[in-house]
């Protein structure tokens, strides 16, 4: 489950970068970054490395 959250976070960050650089999606594209950061935070908290 931990690695799944990490993979999801990485995919969301990549999607965010593509959305910011490639398309004019407006402010909604930044939701991907927020979700990715939350996913990474959950991964680190569950591992106990924070």
N, C-alpha and C positions, 0 to 999 in steps of 0.2 A: 504494500500500500504506500509505503514511503517513497519508493522509486517511482511509482505511478504519479504521485503528486509532483515530484521533481520534473518528470517528463512533461506533464501538463503545463507546469510553469514555464518551462523552456519553450514549448510550442506557443504559448500565449505571448511570451516576450518576442519571439520571432514574428508572430502575427502582428504585434503592435508595431514593430520596426517597419514591416512591410506596409502597414496601414499609414504610418506617419510619413514615410518616404515616398511611397508609390501612389497613394490615393488621397483625395481630399474628403475624408470621412467625417470631419468635424470633431467635436469634443467626445463623441461616443467611443472613438477608438482608444481613448485613454482608459476606459473601463477594463480593457484587456490587460493593461499594465498593472492596474490595481488588483485584479483577480490573480495575476501571476505572482505578485508580491505576497499576497495573502497565502497562496499555495506554498510558496517557499518558506514563509514564516511557520506555517503549520508543519511542514516537513522538518524544519530545524527544532521546533518545540517538541515534537514527538520523539525525535532522536535524543533529545536532551543535551544538545550542543550549544544552546543559547544560554 
